[in-house]
Amino acid sequence: MTGPLAHEITTRLTAAFTPDHLEVINDSASHHGHSGDDGTGESHFTVVIECGAFAGQSRLQRQRMVIAALGDIPGQRVHALAIRARAPGE
């Protein structure tokens, strides 16, 4: 089941990039009781995204693009966000 924050992450990234592939993986259960676990069940995520907008961009620039598209989510509403961003064919 996808929670409201996972759904919002998916919606924002889809609107910003129209990705060829997008996975929003909720890793929160693996961090239950650890630092940053806020009890919501939506505190830690991995995003796997593939889209043409990442072609020719460095790994750091791709991460910055994703973080910018997510607005206030990283660091404010989500404790941890792992990003695996790639261009098609990578």
N, CA, C and O atoms as CSV, one atom per row, in Angstrom:
chain,resi,resn,atom,element,x,y,z
A,1,MET,N,N,0.840,-1.187,0.000
A,1,MET,CA,C,0.000,0.000,0.000
A,1,MET,C,C,0.884,1.249,0.000
A,1,MET,O,O,1.888,1.308,0.709
A,2,THR,N,N,0.511,2.215,-0.778
A,2,THR,CA,C,1.249,3.465,-0.888
A,2,THR,C,C,0.595,4.507,0.006
A,2,THR,O,O,-0.614,4.732,-0.053
A,3,GLY,N,N,1.424,5.143,0.840
A,3,GLY,CA,C,0.915,6.186,1.713
A,3,GLY,C,C,0.826,7.516,0.990
A,3,GLY,O,O,1.262,7.637,-0.154
A,4,PRO,N,N,0.265,8.510,1.654
A,4,PRO,CA,C,0.067,9.812,1.017
A,4,PRO,C,C,1.373,10.505,0.622
A,4,PRO,O,O,1.416,11.183,-0.404
A,5,LEU,N,N,2.418,10.349,1.402
A,5,LEU,CA,C,3.678,11.007,1.061
A,5,LEU,C,C,4.337,10.331,-0.139
A,5,LEU,O,O,4.866,11.010,-1.019
A,6,ALA,N,N,4.307,9.008,-0.178
A,6,ALA,CA,C,4.839,8.283,-1.335
A,6,ALA,C,C,4.078,8.679,-2.596
A,6,ALA,O,O,4.674,8.858,-3.658
A,7,HIS,N,N,2.771,8.813,-2.475
A,7,HIS,CA,C,1.949,9.232,-3.612
A,7,HIS,C,C,2.328,10.649,-4.058
A,7,HIS,O,O,2.410,10.923,-5.256
A,8,GLU,N,N,2.555,11.540,-3.103
A,8,GLU,CA,C,2.935,12.913,-3.446
A,8,GLU,C,C,4.305,12.957,-4.134
A,8,GLU,O,O,4.505,13.722,-5.078
A,9,ILE,N,N,5.242,12.137,-3.659
A,9,ILE,CA,C,6.559,12.068,-4.300
A,9,ILE,C,C,6.392,11.619,-5.752
A,9,ILE,O,O,6.969,12.214,-6.662
A,10,THR,N,N,5.606,10.574,-5.962
A,10,THR,CA,C,5.355,10.057,-7.308
A,10,THR,C,C,4.725,11.125,-8.194
A,10,THR,O,O,5.139,11.312,-9.338
A,11,THR,N,N,3.737,11.816,-7.674
A,11,THR,CA,C,3.029,12.853,-8.437
A,11,THR,C,C,3.969,13.993,-8.824
A,11,THR,O,O,3.969,14.435,-9.973
A,12,ARG,N,N,4.765,14.466,-7.876
A,12,ARG,CA,C,5.670,15.583,-8.166
A,12,ARG,C,C,6.734,15.199,-9.188
A,12,ARG,O,O,7.032,15.975,-10.096
A,13,LEU,N,N,7.308,14.003,-9.046
A,13,LEU,CA,C,8.358,13.590,-9.983
A,13,LEU,C,C,7.788,13.311,-11.375
A,13,LEU,O,O,8.438,13.599,-12.379
A,14,THR,N,N,6.608,12.766,-11.435
A,14,THR,CA,C,5.964,12.516,-12.731
A,14,THR,C,C,5.677,13.833,-13.435
A,14,THR,O,O,5.901,13.955,-14.639
A,15,ALA,N,N,5.188,14.814,-12.698
A,15,ALA,CA,C,4.884,16.117,-13.289
A,15,ALA,C,C,6.148,16.838,-13.739
A,15,ALA,O,O,6.141,17.503,-14.775
A,16,ALA,N,N,7.224,16.718,-12.984
A,16,ALA,CA,C,8.462,17.440,-13.303
A,16,ALA,C,C,9.247,16.805,-14.441
A,16,ALA,O,O,9.881,17.512,-15.224
A,17,PHE,N,N,9.212,15.471,-14.543
A,17,PHE,CA,C,10.122,14.792,-15.476
A,17,PHE,C,C,9.457,13.909,-16.522
A,17,PHE,O,O,10.107,13.576,-17.513
A,18,THR,N,N,8.209,13.515,-16.360
A,18,THR,CA,C,7.584,12.517,-17.228
A,18,THR,C,C,8.561,11.355,-17.441
A,18,THR,O,O,8.978,11.097,-18.570
A,19,PRO,N,N,8.922,10.663,-16.377
A,19,PRO,CA,C,9.970,9.640,-16.461
A,19,PRO,C,C,9.565,8.408,-17.265
A,19,PRO,O,O,8.389,8.053,-17.355
A,20,ASP,N,N,10.584,7.767,-17.847
A,20,ASP,CA,C,10.382,6.488,-18.522
A,20,ASP,C,C,10.164,5.384,-17.488
A,20,ASP,O,O,9.455,4.410,-17.740
A,21,HIS,N,N,10.784,5.555,-16.325
A,21,HIS,CA,C,10.670,4.582,-15.239
A,21,HIS,C,C,10.733,5.342,-13.920
A,21,HIS,O,O,11.547,6.252,-13.764
A,22,LEU,N,N,9.883,4.975,-12.978
A,22,LEU,CA,C,9.884,5.605,-11.664
A,22,LEU,C,C,9.448,4.594,-10.616
A,22,LEU,O,O,8.396,3.967,-10.736
A,23,GLU,N,N,10.267,4.447,-9.596
A,23,GLU,CA,C,9.918,3.639,-8.430
A,23,GLU,C,C,10.110,4.505,-7.203
A,23,GLU,O,O,11.151,5.145,-7.052
A,24,VAL,N,N,9.133,4.534,-6.336
A,24,VAL,CA,C,9.244,5.202,-5.045
A,24,VAL,C,C,9.099,4.091,-4.008
A,24,VAL,O,O,8.014,3.547,-3.800
A,25,ILE,N,N,10.212,3.772,-3.370
A,25,ILE,CA,C,10.275,2.635,-2.452
A,25,ILE,C,C,10.296,3.157,-1.019
A,25,ILE,O,O,11.167,3.943,-0.648
A,26,ASN,N,N,9.344,2.721,-0.233
A,26,ASN,CA,C,9.270,3.122,1.165
A,26,ASN,C,C,10.174,2.195,1.983
A,26,ASN,O,O,9.875,1.012,2.148
A,27,ASP,N,N,11.268,2.737,2.486
A,27,ASP,CA,C,12.239,1.985,3.286
A,27,ASP,C,C,12.016,2.178,4.779
A,27,ASP,O,O,12.834,1.727,5.581
A,28,SER,N,N,10.950,2.825,5.165
A,28,SER,CA,C,10.742,3.232,6.556
A,28,SER,C,C,10.710,2.061,7.536
A,28,SER,O,O,11.215,2.180,8.652
A,29,ALA,N,N,10.132,0.949,7.140
A,29,ALA,CA,C,10.038,-0.195,8.047
A,29,ALA,C,C,11.421,-0.683,8.485
A,29,ALA,O,O,11.582,-1.187,9.597
A,30,SER,N,N,12.408,-0.533,7.618
A,30,SER,CA,C,13.780,-0.951,7.945
A,30,SER,C,C,14.429,-0.030,8.967
A,30,SER,O,O,15.465,-0.369,9.539
A,31,HIS,N,N,13.829,1.128,9.199
A,31,HIS,CA,C,14.412,2.129,10.096
A,31,HIS,C,C,13.537,2.390,11.315
A,31,HIS,O,O,13.758,3.355,12.046
A,32,HIS,N,N,12.549,1.536,11.536
A,32,HIS,CA,C,11.633,1.703,12.670
A,32,HIS,C,C,12.423,1.779,13.975
A,32,HIS,O,O,13.238,0.906,14.274
A,33,GLY,N,N,12.172,2.817,14.733
A,33,GLY,CA,C,12.839,2.994,16.019
A,33,GLY,C,C,14.199,3.654,15.937
A,33,GLY,O,O,14.810,3.939,16.966
A,34,HIS,N,N,14.682,3.901,14.735
A,34,HIS,CA,C,15.982,4.544,14.548
A,34,HIS,C,C,15.812,6.060,14.495
A,34,HIS,O,O,14.696,6.580,14.495
A,35,SER,N,N,16.928,6.739,14.451
A,35,SER,CA,C,16.916,8.195,14.317
A,35,SER,C,C,16.160,8.588,13.052
A,35,SER,O,O,16.368,8.003,11.988
A,36,GLY,N,N,15.304,9.556,13.172
A,36,GLY,CA,C,14.546,10.041,12.021
A,36,GLY,C,C,13.222,9.353,11.816
A,36,GLY,O,O,12.411,9.815,11.014
A,37,ASP,N,N,12.972,8.248,12.523
A,37,ASP,CA,C,11.676,7.577,12.411
A,37,ASP,C,C,10.658,8.401,13.170
A,37,ASP,O,O,10.707,8.485,14.397
A,38,ASP,N,N,9.742,9.006,12.445
A,38,ASP,CA,C,8.764,9.889,13.083
A,38,ASP,C,C,7.454,9.178,13.425
A,38,ASP,O,O,6.510,9.805,13.907
A,39,GLY,N,N,7.400,7.878,13.177
A,39,GLY,CA,C,6.214,7.110,13.509
A,39,GLY,C,C,5.134,7.101,12.445
A,39,GLY,O,O,4.122,6.417,12.600
A,40,THR,N,N,5.328,7.848,11.364
A,40,THR,CA,C,4.312,7.905,10.305
A,40,THR,C,C,4.386,6.717,9.357
A,40,THR,O,O,3.428,6.423,8.641
A,41,GLY,N,N,5.524,6.040,9.357
A,41,GLY,CA,C,5.724,4.964,8.386
A,41,GLY,C,C,6.144,5.483,7.028
A,41,GLY,O,O,6.213,4.720,6.065
A,42,GLU,N,N,6.427,6.787,6.939
A,42,GLU,CA,C,6.871,7.404,5.689
A,42,GLU,C,C,8.010,8.394,5.976
A,42,GLU,O,O,7.884,9.593,5.731
A,43,SER,N,N,9.106,7.871,6.491
A,43,SER,CA,C,10.239,8.731,6.850
A,43,SER,C,C,11.485,8.481,6.016
A,43,SER,O,O,12.364,9.340,5.950
A,44,HIS,N,N,11.578,7.319,5.378
A,44,HIS,CA,C,12.759,6.940,4.602
A,44,HIS,C,C,12.317,6.375,3.251
A,44,HIS,O,O,11.492,5.462,3.192
A,45,PHE,N,N,12.871,6.924,2.170
A,45,PHE,CA,C,12.496,6.480,0.823
A,45,PHE,C,C,13.712,6.313,-0.078
A,45,PHE,O,O,14.754,6.933,0.135
A,46,THR,N,N,13.557,5.472,-1.079
A,46,THR,CA,C,14.489,5.381,-2.203
A,46,THR,C,C,13.691,5.709,-3.458
A,46,THR,O,O,12.596,5.187,-3.664
A,47,VAL,N,N,14.253,6.578,-4.292
A,47,VAL,CA,C,13.640,6.917,-5.572
A,47,VAL,C,C,14.561,6.403,-6.671
A,47,VAL,O,O,15.753,6.712,-6.695
A,48,VAL,N,N,13.999,5.623,-7.572
A,48,VAL,CA,C,14.707,5.154,-8.762
A,48,VAL,C,C,13.974,5.789,-9.939
A,48,VAL,O,O,12.794,5.522,-10.166
A,49,ILE,N,N,14.684,6.629,-10.681
A,49,ILE,CA,C,14.032,7.374,-11.756
A,49,ILE,C,C,14.920,7.378,-12.997
A,49,ILE,O,O,16.134,7.561,-12.913
A,50,GLU,N,N,14.290,7.176,-14.137
A,50,GLU,CA,C,14.988,7.226,-15.427
A,50,GLU,C,C,14.224,8.177,-16.337
A,50,GLU,O,O,13.019,8.032,-16.540
A,51,CYS,N,N,14.950,9.158,-16.885
A,51,CYS,CA,C,14.313,10.059,-17.846
A,51,CYS,C,C,15.363,10.770,-18.683
A,51,CYS,O,O,16.525,10.888,-18.292
A,52,GLY,N,N,14.931,11.234,-19.827
A,52,GLY,CA,C,15.811,11.912,-20.770
A,52,GLY,C,C,16.409,13.192,-20.236
A,52,GLY,O,O,17.477,13.606,-20.686
A,53,ALA,N,N,15.745,13.831,-19.283
A,53,ALA,CA,C,16.259,15.091,-18.721
A,53,ALA,C,C,17.608,14.914,-18.029
A,53,ALA,O,O,18.331,15.889,-17.820
A,54,PHE,N,N,17.947,13.685,-17.674
A,54,PHE,CA,C,19.207,13.430,-16.978
A,54,PHE,C,C,20.383,13.200,-17.922
A,54,PHE,O,O,21.526,13.124,-17.473
A,55,ALA,N,N,20.119,13.090,-19.215
A,55,ALA,CA,C,21.201,12.860,-20.188
A,55,ALA,C,C,22.190,14.018,-20.136
A,55,ALA,O,O,21.796,15.183,-20.191
A,56,GLY,N,N,23.461,13.695,-20.031
A,56,GLY,CA,C,24.514,14.701,-20.009
A,56,GLY,C,C,24.695,15.401,-18.672
A,56,GLY,O,O,25.549,16.278,-18.547
A,57,GLN,N,N,23.903,15.027,-17.667
A,57,GLN,CA,C,24.002,15.635,-16.345
A,57,GLN,C,C,24.855,14.756,-15.431
A,57,GLN,O,O,24.836,13.531,-15.545
A,58,SER,N,N,25.598,15.384,-14.531
A,58,SER,CA,C,26.382,14.630,-13.552
A,58,SER,C,C,25.451,14.006,-12.517
A,58,SER,O,O,24.284,14.382,-12.413
A,59,ARG,N,N,25.966,13.068,-11.770
A,59,ARG,CA,C,25.186,12.429,-10.705
A,59,ARG,C,C,24.677,13.472,-9.713
A,59,ARG,O,O,23.520,13.425,-9.297
A,60,LEU,N,N,25.532,14.400,-9.341
A,60,LEU,CA,C,25.156,15.444,-8.394
A,60,LEU,C,C,24.052,16.338,-8.968
A,60,LEU,O,O,23.093,16.671,-8.272
A,61,GLN,N,N,24.192,16.721,-10.235
A,61,GLN,CA,C,23.177,17.575,-10.851
A,61,GLN,C,C,21.831,16.856,-10.940
A,61,GLN,O,O,20.783,17.473,-10.748
A,62,ARG,N,N,21.855,15.569,-11.228
A,62,ARG,CA,C,20.615,14.788,-11.281
A,62,ARG,C,C,19.930,14.778,-9.915
A,62,ARG,O,O,18.715,14.947,-9.815
A,63,GLN,N,N,20.726,14.578,-8.870
A,63,GLN,CA,C,20.161,14.577,-7.521
A,63,GLN,C,C,19.577,15.939,-7.177
A,63,GLN,O,O,18.507,16.026,-6.575
A,64,ARG,N,N,20.267,16.985,-7.553
A,64,ARG,CA,C,19.759,18.337,-7.300
A,64,ARG,C,C,18.449,18.580,-8.043
A,64,ARG,O,O,17.547,19.230,-7.514
A,65,MET,N,N,18.341,18.069,-9.249
A,65,MET,CA,C,17.111,18.223,-10.029
A,65,MET,C,C,15.938,17.528,-9.335
A,65,MET,O,O,14.840,18.079,-9.250
A,66,VAL,N,N,16.183,16.316,-8.842
A,66,VAL,CA,C,15.137,15.563,-8.154
A,66,VAL,C,C,14.734,16.279,-6.863
A,66,VAL,O,O,13.546,16.439,-6.584
A,67,ILE,N,N,15.715,16.704,-6.088
A,67,ILE,CA,C,15.435,17.400,-4.825
A,67,ILE,C,C,14.644,18.687,-5.086
A,67,ILE,O,O,13.707,19.002,-4.353
A,68,ALA,N,N,15.021,19.421,-6.127
A,68,ALA,CA,C,14.295,20.654,-6.462
A,68,ALA,C,C,12.835,20.347,-6.820
A,68,ALA,O,O,11.927,21.079,-6.427
A,69,ALA,N,N,12.624,19.280,-7.555
A,69,ALA,CA,C,11.260,18.915,-7.952
A,69,ALA,C,C,10.411,18.503,-6.748
A,69,ALA,O,O,9.188,18.636,-6.774
A,70,LEU,N,N,11.056,18.007,-5.702
A,70,LEU,CA,C,10.320,17.545,-4.525
A,70,LEU,C,C,10.037,18.651,-3.515
A,70,LEU,O,O,9.309,18.432,-2.546
A,71,GLY,N,N,10.601,19.827,-3.729
A,71,GLY,CA,C,10.285,20.972,-2.870
A,71,GLY,C,C,10.603,20.745,-1.407
A,71,GLY,O,O,11.751,20.486,-1.048
A,72,ASP,N,N,9.587,20.840,-0.559
A,72,ASP,CA,C,9.789,20.763,0.892
A,72,ASP,C,C,9.850,19.340,1.432
A,72,ASP,O,O,9.976,19.157,2.643
A,73,ILE,N,N,9.767,18.344,0.587
A,73,ILE,CA,C,9.737,16.965,1.075
A,73,ILE,C,C,11.085,16.530,1.652
A,73,ILE,O,O,11.125,16.116,2.811
A,74,PRO,N,N,12.192,16.604,0.904
A,74,PRO,CA,C,13.468,16.149,1.478
A,74,PRO,C,C,13.923,17.051,2.619
A,74,PRO,O,O,13.927,18.276,2.491
A,75,GLY,N,N,14.299,16.445,3.714
A,75,GLY,CA,C,14.840,17.192,4.836
A,75,GLY,C,C,13.812,17.806,5.758
A,75,GLY,O,O,14.115,18.097,6.915
A,76,GLN,N,N,12.607,18.009,5.271
A,76,GLN,CA,C,11.567,18.590,6.117
A,76,GLN,C,C,10.473,17.576,6.432
A,76,GLN,O,O,10.052,17.434,7.580
A,77,ARG,N,N,10.025,16.884,5.411
A,77,ARG,CA,C,8.934,15.917,5.614
A,77,ARG,C,C,9.409,14.472,5.526
A,77,ARG,O,O,8.699,13.553,5.932
A,78,VAL,N,N,10.604,14.278,4.997
A,78,VAL,CA,C,11.214,12.958,4.904
A,78,VAL,C,C,12.603,13.052,5.519
A,78,VAL,O,O,13.366,13.969,5.211
A,79,HIS,N,N,12.924,12.109,6.381
A,79,HIS,CA,C,14.227,12.127,7.048
A,79,HIS,C,C,15.352,11.728,6.098
A,79,HIS,O,O,16.417,12.345,6.106
A,80,ALA,N,N,15.124,10.699,5.280
A,80,ALA,CA,C,16.176,10.200,4.395
A,80,ALA,C,C,15.606,9.870,3.024
A,80,ALA,O,O,14.535,9.275,2.898
A,81,LEU,N,N,16.356,10.275,1.995
A,81,LEU,CA,C,15.942,10.034,0.616
A,81,LEU,C,C,17.159,9.614,-0.193
A,81,LEU,O,O,18.084,10.401,-0.396
A,82,ALA,N,N,17.151,8.372,-0.652
A,82,ALA,CA,C,18.206,7.875,-1.544
A,82,ALA,C,C,17.703,8.058,-2.970
A,82,ALA,O,O,16.556,7.732,-3.278
A,83,ILE,N,N,18.566,8.580,-3.838
A,83,ILE,CA,C,18.171,8.856,-5.220
A,83,ILE,C,C,19.078,8.108,-6.172
A,83,ILE,O,O,20.302,8.236,-6.117
A,84,ARG,N,N,18.457,7.316,-7.059
A,84,ARG,CA,C,19.184,6.664,-8.144
A,84,ARG,C,C,18.575,7.179,-9.438
A,84,ARG,O,O,17.542,6.685,-9.888
A,85,ALA,N,N,19.218,8.172,-10.029
A,85,ALA,CA,C,18.705,8.829,-11.237
A,85,ALA,C,C,19.585,8.468,-12.426
A,85,ALA,O,O,20.810,8.557,-12.348
A,86,ARG,N,N,18.963,8.065,-13.516
A,86,ARG,CA,C,19.729,7.683,-14.710
A,86,ARG,C,C,18.999,8.157,-15.969
A,86,ARG,O,O,17.788,8.377,-15.979
A,87,ALA,N,N,19.791,8.302,-17.019
A,87,ALA,CA,C,19.242,8.628,-18.324
A,87,ALA,C,C,18.916,7.313,-19.033
A,87,ALA,O,O,19.481,6.278,-18.679
A,88,PRO,N,N,18.018,7.326,-20.029
A,88,PRO,CA,C,17.711,6.106,-20.769
A,88,PRO,C,C,18.986,5.488,-21.356
A,88,PRO,O,O,19.864,6.185,-21.864
A,89,GLY,N,N,19.051,4.169,-21.267
A,89,GLY,CA,C,20.197,3.442,-21.805
A,89,GLY,C,C,21.354,3.277,-20.838
A,89,GLY,O,O,22.326,2.593,-21.158
A,90,GLU,N,N,21.274,3.881,-19.674
A,90,GLU,CA,C,22.359,3.737,-18.695
A,90,GLU,C,C,22.141,2.526,-17.815
A,90,GLU,O,O,22.955,2.249,-16.934
